[in-house]
Amino acid sequence: QVQLSESGGGLVQAGDSLRLSCAASGRTISRTAMGWFRQTPGKEREFVARISWTGGSTYYADSVKGRFTISRVNAKNTVYLQMNSLKPEDTAVYYCAAALVETSVRDPADFRSWGQGTQVTVSS
């Protein structure tokens, strides 16, 4: 069973950047598509970005397209989320998760092994 641990969150101002990391342990994720999601209190977990196991295919929510970039370094068993031009509406707890199957795209139910999350707060 893979364990995922997110880091890199913090308090920033609108327009700033952050890079989140998702480190995997327990087993390799090099053959697993990975996703980033976010959640705010009282709302359902929301899809942010997804990357194929090779890193050659990425997919983004419309709300972050052009501002966020998902990437991975399989040799480090780590997935990243570079977030630029942050907005107050990006404030949330950010989670990474492993896809159940390669065809898992954006439904949280199709992902597993959720990390504990990292808080991102963007002030206006």
DSSP file with accessible surface (Angstrom, degrees, kcal/mol):
  #  RESIDUE AA STRUCTURE BP1 BP2  ACC     N-H-->O    O-->H-N    N-H-->O    O-->H-N    TCO  KAPPA ALPHA  PHI   PSI    X-CA   Y-CA   Z-CA
    1    1 A Q              0   0  153      0, 0.0     2,-0.3     0, 0.0    24,-0.0   0.000 360.0 360.0 360.0 129.1    0.0    0.0    0.0
    2    2 A V        -     0   0    5     24,-0.1     2,-0.4    26,-0.1    24,-0.2  -0.602 360.0-151.6 -84.4 141.5    1.4    3.4   -1.0
    3    3 A Q  E     -A   25   0A 101     22,-2.8    22,-2.4    -2,-0.3     2,-0.4  -0.957  10.0-157.4-110.7 135.4    1.5    6.3    1.5
    4    4 A L  E     -A   24   0A  13     -2,-0.4     2,-0.4    20,-0.2   112,-0.4  -0.920   7.4-170.8-116.0 140.3    1.3    9.8    0.1
    5    5 A S  E     -A   23   0A  62     18,-2.0    18,-2.6    -2,-0.4     2,-0.3  -0.971   7.8-156.2-134.9 117.2    2.5   12.9    1.9
    6    6 A E  E     +A   22   0A   4     -2,-0.4     2,-0.3    16,-0.2    16,-0.2  -0.634  20.0 162.1 -91.0 149.6    1.9   16.4    0.6
    7    7 A S  E     +A   21   0A  62     14,-2.1    14,-2.6    -2,-0.3   111,-0.1  -0.957  37.6  72.1-153.4 168.7    4.0   19.5    1.5
    8    8 A G        +     0   0   37     -2,-0.3    11,-0.3     1,-0.3    14,-0.0   0.359  60.4 133.5 105.0  -4.2    4.7   23.0    0.3
    9    9 A G        +     0   0   28     12,-0.1     2,-0.3     9,-0.1    -1,-0.3  -0.152  22.1 132.0 -70.7 172.7    1.5   24.8    1.3
   10   10 A G  E     -d  120   0B  28    109,-0.7   111,-2.8   108,-0.1     2,-0.6  -0.985  56.2 -60.8 170.3-171.6    1.4   28.1    3.1
   11   11 A L  E     +d  121   0B 131     -2,-0.3     2,-0.3   109,-0.2   111,-0.2  -0.908  57.3 158.8-104.2 120.9    0.0   31.6    3.3
   12   12 A V  E     -d  122   0B  21    109,-2.7   111,-2.9    -2,-0.6     2,-0.2  -0.858  37.2-106.4-134.4 170.4    0.7   33.8    0.2
   13   13 A Q  E >   -d  123   0B 127     -2,-0.3     3,-2.3   109,-0.2    73,-0.2  -0.627  50.5 -80.1 -96.6 157.7   -0.7   36.9   -1.4
   14   14 A A  T 3  S+     0   0   46    109,-2.4    73,-0.2     1,-0.3    -1,-0.1  -0.306 119.5  28.6 -54.3 135.1   -2.7   36.9   -4.6
   15   15 A G  T 3  S+     0   0   50     71,-3.0    70,-0.6     1,-0.3    -1,-0.3   0.187  96.2 117.5  95.2 -14.9   -0.4   36.7   -7.6
   16   16 A D    <   -     0   0   71     -3,-2.3    70,-2.4    70,-0.2    -1,-0.3  -0.180  57.0-126.1 -77.2 176.6    2.2   34.7   -5.8
   17   17 A S        -     0   0   60     67,-0.2     2,-0.3    68,-0.2    67,-0.2  -0.889  21.1-178.3-124.6 154.5    3.4   31.2   -6.6
   18   18 A L  E     - B   0  83A  29     65,-2.3    65,-3.5    -2,-0.3     2,-0.5  -0.981  16.0-146.9-144.1 151.6    3.8   28.0   -4.6
   19   19 A R  E     - B   0  82A 133     -2,-0.3     2,-0.3   -11,-0.3    63,-0.2  -0.977  15.1-158.9-122.1 118.9    5.0   24.5   -5.5
   20   20 A L  E     - B   0  81A   0     61,-2.8    61,-2.3    -2,-0.5     2,-0.4  -0.706   5.1-155.7 -91.9 146.2    3.4   21.6   -3.8
   21   21 A S  E     -AB   7  80A  25    -14,-2.6   -14,-2.1    -2,-0.3     2,-0.5  -0.928   8.8-163.5-121.0 148.0    5.1   18.2   -3.5
   22   22 A a  E     -AB   6  79A   0     57,-2.4    57,-2.2    -2,-0.4     2,-0.5  -0.932  13.1-166.2-130.9 105.0    3.6   14.8   -3.0
   23   23 A A  E     -AB   5  78A  45    -18,-2.6   -18,-2.0    -2,-0.5     2,-0.4  -0.813   6.0-151.9 -98.0 131.3    6.1   12.2   -1.9
   24   24 A A  E     +A    4   0A  14     53,-2.5     2,-0.3    -2,-0.5   -20,-0.2  -0.790  16.8 174.0-102.7 144.6    5.2    8.5   -2.1
   25   25 A S  E     +A    3   0A  64    -22,-2.4   -22,-2.8    -2,-0.4    52,-0.0  -0.937  54.4  45.3-141.1 162.9    6.5    5.8    0.2
   26   26 A G  S    S+     0   0   64     -2,-0.3     2,-0.3   -24,-0.2   -24,-0.1  -0.051 119.0   9.3  95.6 -37.2    5.8    2.1    0.7
   27   27 A R  S    S-     0   0  103    -24,-0.2   -24,-0.1    50,-0.1     2,-0.1  -0.958  89.7 -83.9-164.4 162.9    5.8    1.3   -3.0
   28   28 A T        -     0   0   68     -2,-0.3     3,-0.1     1,-0.1    -3,-0.1  -0.380  20.8-167.0 -74.3 147.4    6.6    3.0   -6.3
   29   29 A I    >   +     0   0    1     45,-0.2     3,-2.0     1,-0.1    -1,-0.1   0.159  58.6 112.1-110.1  13.9    4.1    5.2   -8.1
   30   30 A S  T 3  S+     0   0   31      1,-0.3    -1,-0.1    44,-0.2    44,-0.1   0.691  82.6  40.8 -65.9 -18.2    6.1    5.2  -11.3
   31   31 A R  T 3  S+     0   0  179     -3,-0.1     2,-0.4     2,-0.1    -1,-0.3   0.078 102.5  90.2-112.5  23.6    3.4    3.2  -13.1
   32   32 A T  S <  S-     0   0   13     -3,-2.0     2,-0.1    21,-0.2    68,-0.1  -0.970  73.0-127.8-125.8 128.8    0.5    5.0  -11.6
   33   33 A A        -     0   0    1     -2,-0.4    66,-3.0    66,-0.1     2,-0.3  -0.453  33.4-154.1 -65.9 148.0   -1.4    8.1  -12.8
   34   34 A M  E     -FE  51  98B   0     17,-2.3    17,-2.8    64,-0.2     2,-0.3  -0.921  10.3-162.8-129.3 153.3   -1.6   10.7  -10.1
   35   35 A G  E     -FE  50  97B   0     62,-2.6    62,-2.0    -2,-0.3     2,-0.4  -0.939  12.9-144.0-136.0 156.4   -4.0   13.5   -9.3
   36   36 A W  E     +FE  49  96B   0     13,-3.0    12,-2.5    -2,-0.3    13,-1.8  -0.967  24.7 174.2-114.9 138.3   -4.2   16.6   -7.3
   37   37 A F  E     -FE  47  95B   0     58,-3.0    58,-2.8    -2,-0.4     2,-0.3  -0.867  13.1-153.0-133.2 167.0   -7.5   17.7   -5.7
   38   38 A R  E     -FE  46  94B  13      8,-2.5     8,-3.7    -2,-0.3     2,-0.3  -0.978   5.8-167.5-143.9 156.9   -8.5   20.4   -3.3
   39   39 A Q  E     - E   0  93B  56     54,-2.0    54,-2.7    -2,-0.3     6,-0.1  -0.995   5.6-164.8-148.2 137.4  -11.3   20.9   -0.7
   40   40 A T    >   -     0   0   43     -2,-0.3     3,-2.2     4,-0.3    52,-0.1  -0.846  48.6 -75.2-115.0 156.5  -12.7   23.8    1.3
   41   41 A P  T 3  S+     0   0  131      0, 0.0     3,-0.1     0, 0.0    -1,-0.1  -0.228 117.3  10.8 -55.0 132.4  -14.9   23.4    4.3
   42   42 A G  T 3  S+     0   0   92      1,-0.3     2,-0.3    -3,-0.0    -3,-0.0   0.429 110.7  98.1  82.1  -0.5  -18.5   22.4    3.5
   43   43 A K  S <  S-     0   0  145     -3,-2.2    -1,-0.3     1,-0.0     3,-0.1  -0.830  76.4-103.3-119.4 159.8  -17.7   21.6   -0.1
   44   44 A E        -     0   0  175     -2,-0.3    -4,-0.3     1,-0.1     2,-0.2  -0.365  50.4 -85.3 -75.2 157.0  -16.9   18.4   -2.0
   45   45 A R        -     0   0   69     -6,-0.1     2,-0.4    -2,-0.1    -6,-0.2  -0.440  50.4-147.2 -63.9 135.2  -13.4   17.5   -3.0
   46   46 A E  E     -F   38   0B  84     -8,-3.7    -8,-2.5    -2,-0.2     2,-0.1  -0.877  10.6-118.0-115.5 134.6  -12.6   19.2   -6.3
   47   47 A F  E     +F   37   0B   7     -2,-0.4   -10,-0.2   -10,-0.2     3,-0.1  -0.427  34.7 166.9 -66.9 139.4  -10.4   17.9   -9.1
   48   48 A V  E     -     0   0B   0    -12,-2.5    13,-2.5     1,-0.4     2,-0.3   0.698  57.3 -19.6-117.6 -55.4   -7.4   20.1   -9.9
   49   49 A A  E     -FG  36  60B   0    -13,-1.8   -13,-3.0    11,-0.2    -1,-0.4  -0.993  48.0-159.3-159.1 157.8   -5.0   18.2  -12.1
   50   50 A R  E     -FG  35  59B  20      9,-2.3     9,-2.0    -2,-0.3     2,-0.4  -0.995   4.8-165.1-144.6 144.4   -4.0   14.8  -13.3
   51   51 A I  E     -FG  34  58B   3    -17,-2.8   -17,-2.3    -2,-0.3     7,-0.2  -0.993  21.9-121.3-133.9 139.4   -0.8   13.3  -14.8
   52   52 A S    >   -     0   0    7      5,-2.6     3,-0.8    -2,-0.4   -20,-0.1  -0.224  36.2-102.3 -69.8 168.8   -0.3   10.0  -16.6
   53   53 A W  T 3  S+     0   0   85      1,-0.3   -21,-0.2   -22,-0.2    -1,-0.1   0.825 123.9  47.2 -68.0 -26.1    2.3    7.5  -15.3
   54   54 A T  T 3  S-     0   0   85    -23,-0.1    -1,-0.3     3,-0.0    20,-0.1   0.676 107.2-125.7 -82.8 -18.5    4.8    8.5  -18.0
   55   55 A G  S <  S+     0   0   30     -3,-0.8    -2,-0.1     2,-0.2    17,-0.1   0.395  82.9 111.8  86.1  -1.8    4.2   12.2  -17.4
   56   56 A G        +     0   0   70      1,-0.1     2,-0.4    -5,-0.1    -3,-0.1   0.619  69.8  51.2 -82.8 -11.9    3.4   12.6  -21.0
   57   57 A S        +     0   0   63      2,-0.0    -5,-2.6    -5,-0.0     2,-0.3  -0.991  63.3 176.1-131.0 128.6   -0.2   13.5  -20.6
   58   58 A T  E     -G   51   0B  62     -2,-0.4     2,-0.3    -7,-0.2    -7,-0.2  -0.920   7.9-168.5-129.3 156.9   -1.7   16.1  -18.3
   59   59 A Y  E     -G   50   0B  92     -9,-2.0    -9,-2.3    -2,-0.3     2,-0.3  -0.994   7.9-167.1-148.6 136.9   -5.2   17.3  -17.6
   60   60 A Y  E     -G   49   0B  32     -2,-0.3   -11,-0.2   -11,-0.2     2,-0.1  -0.926  27.3-109.2-129.9 151.5   -6.5   20.3  -15.7
   61   61 A A    >>  -     0   0    4    -13,-2.5     3,-1.6    -2,-0.3     4,-1.3  -0.477  37.8-118.3 -67.3 147.2   -9.6   21.8  -14.3
   62   62 A D  T 34 S+     0   0  131      1,-0.3     3,-0.3     2,-0.2    -1,-0.1   0.847 111.5  64.2 -58.1 -32.4  -10.7   24.8  -16.2
   63   63 A S  T 34 S+     0   0   55      1,-0.2    -1,-0.3     3,-0.0   -15,-0.1   0.693 114.5  29.2 -68.5 -18.5  -10.3   27.0  -13.1
   64   64 A V  T X> S+     0   0    0     -3,-1.6     3,-2.4   -16,-0.2     4,-2.3   0.473  85.2 127.6-119.0  -5.5   -6.5   26.3  -13.0
   65   65 A K  T 3< S+     0   0  116     -4,-1.3     4,-0.1    -3,-0.3   -16,-0.0  -0.280  80.4  16.3 -59.3 132.9   -5.6   25.8  -16.6
   66   66 A G  T 34 S+     0   0   81      2,-0.4    -1,-0.3     1,-0.1     3,-0.1   0.251 125.9  58.5  88.1 -13.1   -2.8   28.1  -17.7
   67   67 A R  T <4 S+     0   0   30     -3,-2.4    17,-2.0     1,-0.2     2,-0.3   0.690  98.6  53.4-114.3 -35.2   -1.8   28.8  -14.0
   68   68 A F  E  <  -C   83   0A   3     -4,-2.3    -2,-0.4    15,-0.2     2,-0.4  -0.809  60.0-166.0-107.4 148.0   -1.0   25.4  -12.5
   69   69 A T  E     -C   82   0A  71     13,-2.5    13,-3.1    -2,-0.3     2,-0.4  -0.987   5.8-156.3-134.7 124.4    1.4   22.8  -13.8
   70   70 A I  E     +C   81   0A   5     -2,-0.4     2,-0.3    11,-0.2    11,-0.2  -0.792  24.7 159.1 -96.5 140.7    1.5   19.2  -12.7
   71   71 A S  E     -C   80   0A  50      9,-1.8     9,-3.0    -2,-0.4     2,-0.3  -0.931  20.3-152.5-150.1 172.5    4.7   17.2  -13.1
   72   72 A R  E     -C   79   0A  28     -2,-0.3     2,-0.5     7,-0.3     7,-0.2  -0.995  14.6-155.7-151.7 151.7    6.4   14.2  -11.7
   73   73 A V  E > > -C   78   0A  57      5,-2.6     5,-1.7    -2,-0.3     3,-1.3  -0.923  12.7-170.6-125.4  98.4    9.9   12.7  -11.2
   74   74 A N  G > 5S+     0   0   49     -2,-0.5     3,-1.2     1,-0.3   -45,-0.2   0.838  83.9  62.9 -63.5 -30.5    9.5    9.0  -11.0
   75   75 A A  G 3 5S+     0   0  104      1,-0.3    -1,-0.3     2,-0.1   -45,-0.0   0.771 111.1  39.7 -64.5 -23.4   13.0    8.5   -9.9
   76   76 A K  G < 5S-     0   0  143     -3,-1.3    -1,-0.3     2,-0.2   -52,-0.2   0.366 106.3-128.0-102.7   0.6   12.1   10.4   -6.8
   77   77 A N  T < 5 +     0   0   31     -3,-1.2   -53,-2.5    -4,-0.4     2,-0.4   0.886  68.4 128.6  54.6  40.8    8.6    8.8   -6.4
   78   78 A T  E   < -BC  23  73A  18     -5,-1.7    -5,-2.6   -55,-0.2     2,-0.4  -0.973  46.9-160.5-135.9 142.5    7.3   12.4   -6.3
   79   79 A V  E     -BC  22  72A   1    -57,-2.2   -57,-2.4    -2,-0.4     2,-0.3  -0.934  16.2-158.0-119.5 145.8    4.6   14.4   -8.0
   80   80 A Y  E     -BC  21  71A  20     -9,-3.0    -9,-1.8    -2,-0.4     2,-0.4  -0.845  14.7-158.5-124.1 157.6    4.5   18.2   -8.0
   81   81 A L  E     -BC  20  70A   0    -61,-2.3   -61,-2.8    -2,-0.3     2,-0.6  -0.907  11.2-161.3-135.2 106.0    2.0   21.0   -8.5
   82   82 A Q  E     -BC  19  69A  60    -13,-3.1   -13,-2.5    -2,-0.4     2,-0.6  -0.807  10.6-166.3 -86.5 122.4    3.4   24.3   -9.5
   83   83 A M  E     +BC  18  68A   0    -65,-3.5   -65,-2.3    -2,-0.6     2,-0.3  -0.949  10.1 175.5-117.7 115.2    0.8   27.0   -8.8
   84   84 A N        +     0   0   59    -17,-2.0   -67,-0.2    -2,-0.6   -68,-0.1  -0.756  60.2  21.8-113.1 163.1    1.3   30.5  -10.3
   85   85 A S  S    S-     0   0   68    -70,-0.6    -1,-0.2    -2,-0.3   -68,-0.2   0.904  85.0-157.9  48.7  49.8   -0.8   33.6  -10.3
   86   86 A L        -     0   0    2    -70,-2.4   -71,-3.0    -3,-0.2   -70,-0.2  -0.241   8.0-158.3 -63.7 145.6   -2.6   32.4   -7.2
   87   87 A K    >   -     0   0   85    -73,-0.2     3,-2.5    -3,-0.1     4,-0.3  -0.862  31.4-110.6-120.2 156.4   -6.1   33.7   -6.5
   88   88 A P  G >  S+     0   0   50      0, 0.0     3,-1.9     0, 0.0    34,-0.4   0.855 117.3  63.2 -55.6 -32.4   -8.0   33.9   -3.2
   89   89 A E  G 3  S+     0   0  130      1,-0.3    -3,-0.0    32,-0.1    32,-0.0   0.563  89.0  69.3 -71.9  -5.8  -10.4   31.3   -4.6
   90   90 A D  G <  S+     0   0    1     -3,-2.5    -1,-0.3    32,-0.1     2,-0.2   0.521  70.7 121.2 -83.4  -6.3   -7.5   28.8   -4.8
   91   91 A T    <   +     0   0   40     -3,-1.9     2,-0.3    -4,-0.3    30,-0.2  -0.402  40.7 104.6 -60.6 125.3   -7.5   28.7   -1.0
   92   92 A A  E    S- H   0 120B   3     28,-2.1    28,-2.8    -2,-0.2     2,-0.5  -0.960  76.7 -79.1-179.4 171.7   -8.1   25.1    0.1
   93   93 A V  E     -EH  39 119B  33    -54,-2.7   -54,-2.0    -2,-0.3     2,-0.4  -0.872  49.0-145.9 -90.1 128.2   -6.5   22.0    1.5
   94   94 A Y  E     -EH  38 118B   0     24,-3.0    24,-2.0    -2,-0.5     2,-0.4  -0.837  17.8-174.4-103.1 132.6   -4.7   20.3   -1.4
   95   95 A Y  E     -E   37   0B  37    -58,-2.8   -58,-3.0    -2,-0.4     2,-0.3  -0.929  13.7-150.9-123.0 146.9   -4.5   16.5   -1.6
   96   96 A a  E     +E   36   0B   1     -2,-0.4    19,-1.6   -60,-0.2     2,-0.3  -0.828  20.7 176.8-110.5 157.6   -2.7   14.2   -3.9
   97   97 A A  E     -E   35   0B   0    -62,-2.0   -62,-2.6    -2,-0.3     2,-0.4  -0.984  28.6-113.0-155.5 158.6   -4.0   10.7   -4.7
   98   98 A A  E     -EI  34 112B   0     14,-2.7    14,-3.0    -2,-0.3   -64,-0.2  -0.805  35.0-114.6-100.1 135.4   -3.1    7.7   -6.8
   99   99 A A  E     - I   0 111B   3    -66,-3.0    12,-0.3    -2,-0.4   -66,-0.1  -0.402  11.3-143.3 -67.6 139.9   -5.4    6.6   -9.7
  100  100 A L  S    S+     0   0   89     10,-2.9     2,-0.3     1,-0.2    -1,-0.1   0.897  86.6   5.2 -67.7 -41.7   -7.1    3.3   -9.3
  101  101 A V  S >  S-     0   0   83      9,-0.5     3,-2.1     1,-0.0    -1,-0.2  -0.928  82.6-104.8-138.3 163.8   -6.7    2.6  -13.0
  102  102 A E  T 3  S+     0   0   76     -2,-0.3   -49,-0.1     1,-0.3    -3,-0.0   0.777 118.7  59.4 -63.4 -24.0   -5.0    4.4  -15.9
  103  103 A T  T 3  S+     0   0  117    -70,-0.0    -1,-0.3    -4,-0.0     2,-0.3   0.514  74.8 116.2 -84.9  -2.7   -8.3    5.6  -17.1
  104  104 A S    <   +     0   0    2     -3,-2.1    -5,-0.1     1,-0.2   -71,-0.0  -0.514  35.6 162.4 -63.9 128.8   -9.1    7.4  -13.9
  105  105 A V        -     0   0   58     -2,-0.3    -1,-0.2   -55,-0.0   -46,-0.1   0.790  61.2 -24.6-117.1 -63.1   -9.3   11.1  -14.8
  106  106 A R  S    S+     0   0  108    -59,-0.1   -59,-0.2   -71,-0.1    -2,-0.1   0.461  91.8 107.9-142.4  -3.9  -11.1   13.5  -12.4
  107  107 A D    >   -     0   0   82      1,-0.2     3,-2.6   -61,-0.1     4,-0.1  -0.729  59.0-145.0 -84.1 121.1  -13.6   11.7  -10.2
  108  108 A P  G >  S+     0   0   39      0, 0.0     3,-1.7     0, 0.0    -1,-0.2   0.801  98.4  66.8 -55.1 -28.4  -12.2   11.5   -6.6
  109  109 A A  G 3  S+     0   0   71      1,-0.3    -5,-0.0    -3,-0.0    -2,-0.0   0.688  94.4  59.0 -65.4 -18.0  -13.9    8.0   -6.3
  110  110 A D  G <  S+     0   0   65     -3,-2.6   -10,-2.9     2,-0.0    -9,-0.5   0.230  98.7  73.6 -93.8  10.8  -11.5    6.7   -8.9
  111  111 A F  E <   -I   99   0B   8     -3,-1.7     2,-0.2   -12,-0.3   -12,-0.2  -0.897  58.2-177.9-125.2 158.2   -8.4    7.6   -6.8
  112  112 A R  E     +I   98   0B  54    -14,-3.0   -14,-2.7    -2,-0.3    -2,-0.0  -0.807  51.4  53.1-141.4 178.5   -7.0    6.1   -3.6
  113  113 A S        -     0   0   16     -2,-0.2  -109,-0.2   -16,-0.2    -1,-0.2   0.896  69.5-163.8  58.1  47.4   -4.2    6.4   -1.0
  114  114 A W        -     0   0   77     -3,-0.1  -110,-0.2   -17,-0.1   -17,-0.2  -0.345   9.2-133.0 -65.0 140.3   -5.0   10.0   -0.2
  115  115 A G        -     0   0   10    -19,-1.6  -110,-0.2  -112,-0.1    -1,-0.1  -0.132  29.5 -98.8 -78.4-174.7   -2.4   12.0    1.7
  116  116 A Q        -     0   0  118   -112,-0.4  -111,-0.1     1,-0.2    -1,-0.1   0.613  63.9-123.5 -84.4 -13.7   -3.2   14.2    4.7
  117  117 A G        -     0   0   11    -21,-0.1     2,-0.4     1,-0.1   -22,-0.2   0.086  11.0-117.2  92.3 156.2   -3.3   17.3    2.7
  118  118 A T  E     - H   0  94B  21    -24,-2.0   -24,-3.0  -111,-0.1     2,-0.4  -1.000  26.4-121.7-134.9 133.8   -1.5   20.7    2.8
  119  119 A Q  E     - H   0  93B  90     -2,-0.4  -109,-0.7   -26,-0.2     2,-0.5  -0.596  23.2-171.3 -81.0 130.9   -3.2   24.0    3.4
  120  120 A V  E     -dH  10  92B   0    -28,-2.8   -28,-2.1    -2,-0.4     2,-0.5  -0.990   4.7-177.0-119.0 123.4   -2.9   26.7    0.8
  121  121 A T  E     -d   11   0B  50   -111,-2.8  -109,-2.7    -2,-0.5     2,-0.6  -0.989   5.6-168.4-124.7 124.1   -4.2   30.2    1.8
  122  122 A V  E     -d   12   0B   6     -2,-0.5     2,-0.3   -34,-0.4  -109,-0.2  -0.954   8.9-156.1-115.8 117.1   -4.2   33.0   -0.7
  123  123 A S  E      d   13   0B  46   -111,-2.9  -109,-2.4    -2,-0.6    -2,-0.0  -0.656 360.0 360.0 -92.5 149.9   -4.9   36.5    0.7
  124  124 A S              0   0  136     -2,-0.3    -1,-0.1  -111,-0.2   -37,-0.0  -0.338 360.0 360.0 -87.1 360.0   -6.2   39.3   -1.4
